[in-house]
Structures are given as C-alpha cells and as structure tokens.
C-alpha cells in the first residue's frame, strides 16, 4: 500500500506542470486579444513614424537656415505632448462622459475604463491615441515656420494636447454629443487634421508673414524650400504611416475591414496626387512638384474620415476632389487673404480635412445622400465640422493672444534674417555646406528685405 501511495504521489507531482500548462493554454479569445493588441501597437508605431514625415516635409519646404529648428519642434511637440496627454488630455477625451462635452476620469490612466468597451489593454489604447494627439499638434509647426519663437511653440503645443484636441476628440470619439448624433469621422479628418489645420490658420494669421513674402508694392514673392528631396521623402513617410493611421483605428487585427480601409486610403492618396499633377500642369504649364506632394497628402487627409464608410469609387472621387481643392485653397490663402503658410498645412489639413468629413455625408454607402440615405448624415457632418471649426479657432485665438502679450509669438528681425537655427538654438543644420543660392526668386526676396 505504501508503494502504491508513493507512486500515486509521484505521478501527481509529475503531472502538475502539465495541468498548469493546460490551464494557461491560449484560447481563441486570448489569441484575438493578443492579435488586436499587437496590431494596435504596430499601427501606433507607424503613426509615430509620421512625426519624421512631418519633420522632413516641413524642413524641405522651408529654408536651410531654419531646418534644425523645424526638426527640434517636431521632436519636442511629441515629447512635451506625451506626458501632458497621459496626465490630462486622455482623460478629457476618453473619460466617462459629462453632458456630452468632456471626460471626467482616466487622468493619468486612473479609474475605470469599462465605458470604453475596449478589446485591448488600456495602456495600448493610450499609446495609440497619444500618437494621434502628437499629429494634431505637429501640423501647426509647418504653417508658422521660420518666424515663430521656440518658447511659444512649446507652450501652444502643450495646450493643444492638454485641452483643444482632447475636447474635440471627446465630442466625436469619446462618447460626446457629436458621436451620439451619429457623426462619422473614422480616423480623424476633423478630430486630428482640421484641429491642427484651423489652429495653424489662426497662428499663421497672428504671427504674420515671413519677412519678404509680400512686397511693399503688393507683390507676392515665392520663398522656395531648400530641399524638394526632403519634402518628397517626408511625403512618402507620411503615406506609409497612414496605413497605421487609418487601418489601425479599427483597434483590431482580426477585423477584415482592415483591407478595405487600406484600399480606400491608398486610392484617395494616389488620386489626389494624380489630379493635382494634371491640374497644375494645365494651369501653370508645368507639373508642380511641391503642389503634387501636397495633393497626395490632401487625398489622404480627405479620406481619413470616411475610409471605412465609403466604397473604393467614393474614395477615388474624394481623393480627386481634394487634389483640386488643395491647389485652389493654397492660392486663396496666399494671394487673396495673404496668410503665409510655407508648407500648405492650412489647406491640406484644415480645408481638405473638413471637406473630406462633409463628403462622408454624400458618399457613405450606409446613410449617404448619394446612396439613398437622405440629408440626415450630411446635416450631422456639417454641424460637426462647423462646431469643431468654431471651438478650435476661438480657443486658438485666445491661446495665441495670450502668448503674443506674454512670451511673444515672433522672433526679432535679426533672428529671422539670420535663421532660427542660429537665433533660437545656436546651431546650423548643414555645418559643412556653404548656404548660398543663385535663384533669382530668392535674390528678389532678399532685395526686398534689404530695402
């Protein structure tokens, strides 16, 4: 009996690891959570890489004497915005709803997130959303480039991540009043891009144009960027990152809609580039390179709201229309109301983001006007973009007014002429190269400055 008991105990001990392994064996549900989490994080990392894309686009489309300043701004709006969004912004955006206006918990990731109904861990969702907050903030830097104080930039980037962006995000994504009405902005044509674009509009208007941009006789001087190559590289990086931006917004690697979203995203970007190239070719006699780069970005911005809701044909149409719109918009802001936007950020993100969101009301296969859905969705989309425009521009005006009368918005005349790399950072971006040009356009601008 003792021998049988001993053998029984021994067998039990030997079987314990196997039983424990069986208890922890992955299930279909746990595998789905793992896949969704990995997918969301990878998509978030792609969106993070878009920071490099913005830095290259903005640096390439501005002058070499300001390249280091551009890179520093794109680095620091992400670095500053990350802890601010974690501590405050995320809670305002995704915390438990208060009257449809803002969230009331999840500050510093504390409190219950049951109301979100997430299939992924909350920290993974925070990481993904942090990348979006950084994108909204970094859009502003290009429009205000080459004349804005670095101190002011750091402050307004923080405020965007703290309250301006999160409030809009709550309205549309966090259970707020626009979401309750049924507004569709799947990945942020309005939440992310128009918030950045409309903030850029107010900032650019208040900081004023670059020295030499507009002549004393009313003429307009183009100020070419120093590297179309860098601008093109940045555009490719942004396009690549958009495959995280839009498909990643499913928060699910097991969602078959990812393929549809990737298709509509790519189609809109491609059609935006093609139509802008053809339009500028016909309008200017030559296909404009920098404008075509912005045409691709305009198409991508425009489709971001309806990437899941519209068909591939609808995506191609929206991208094409954005390719036309961005050219007209850039010319309008530059020539008609004389707002200096070195990279076209207002037109690409503000105008095309708003336009793309409205187009969902026409092209959504479920509820769109062109698909028999009536005007309800279109009305909601119009109300949404109008409300976001009003909130963003008013808040941006208050913010930039305070900065203008405290830290100051603009560098002094000597720093702007010498370049913000030297004036703000005591460095140069291209230390081993002589920065000179034979361009008659640049010489014309310089002559106007020296008058």
C-alpha positions, 0 to 999 in steps of 0.5 A: 500500500505504501508503494502504491501511495508513493507512486500515486504521489509521484505521478501527481507531482509529475503531472502538475506542470502539465495541468498548469500548462493546460490551464494557461493554454491560449484560447481563441479569445486570448489569441484575438486579444493578443492579435488586436493588441499587437496590431494596435501597437504596430499601427501606433508605431507607424503613426509615430513614424509620421512625426519624421514625415512631418519633420522632413516635409516641413524642413524641405519646404522651408529654408536651410537656415531654419531646418534644425529648428523645424526638426527640434519642434517636431521632436519636442511637440511629441515629447512635451505632448506625451506626458501632458496627454497621459496626465490630462488630455486622455482623460478629457477625451476618453473619460466617462462622459459629462453632458456630452462635452468632456471626460471626467476620469482616466487622468493619468490612466486612473479609474475605470475604463469599462465605458470604453468597451475596449478589446485591448489593454488600456495602456495600448489604447493610450499609446495609440491615441497619444500618437494621434494627439502628437499629429494634431499638434505637429501640423501647426509647426509647418504653417508658422515656420521660420518666424515663430519663437521656440518658447511659444511653440512649446507652450501652444503645443502643450495646450493643444494636447492638454485641452483643444484636441482632447475636447474635440476628440471627446465630442466625436470619439469619446462618447460626446454629443457629436458621436451620439448624433451619429457623426462619422469621422473614422480616423480623424479628418476633423478630430486630428487634421482640421484641429491642427489645420484651423489652429495653424490658420489662426497662428499663421494669421497672428504671427504674420508673414515671413519677412519678404513674402509680400512686397511693399508694392503688393507683390507676392514673392515665392520663398522656395524650400531648400530641399524638394528631396526632403519634402518628397521623402517626408511625403512618402513617410507620411503615406506609409504611416497612414496605413497605421493611421487609418487601418489601425483605428479599427483597434483590431487585427482580426477585423477584415475591414482592415483591407478595405480601409487600406484600399480606400486610403491608398486610392484617395492618396494616389488620386489626389496626387494624380489630379493635382499633377494634371491640374497644375500642369494645365494651369501653370504649364508645368507639373508642380512638384511641391503642389503634387506632394501636397495633393497626395497628402490632401487625398489622404487627409480627405479620406481619413474620415470616411475610409471605412464608410465609403466604397473604393469609387467614393474614395477615388472621387474624394481623393480627386476632389481634394487634389483640386481643392488643395491647389485652389485653397493654397492660392486663396490663402496666399494671394487673396487673404495673404496668410503665409503658410510655407508648407500648405498645412492650412489647406491640406489639413484644415480645408481638405480635412473638413471637406473630406468629413462633409463628403462622408455625408454624400458618399457613405454607402450606409446613410449617404445622400448619394446612396439613398440615405437622405440629408440626415448624415450630411446635416450631422457632418456639417454641424460637426465640422462647423462646431469643431471649426468654431471651438478650435479657432476661438480657443486658438485665438485666445491661446495665441493672444495670450502668448503674443502679450506674454512670451511673444509669438515672433522672433526679432528681425535679426533672428529671422534674417539670420535663421532660427537655427542660429537665433533660437538654438545656436546651431546650423543644420548643414555645418559643412555646406556653404548656404548660398543660392543663385535663384533669382526668386530668392535674390528678389526676396532678399532685395526686398528685405534689404530695402 
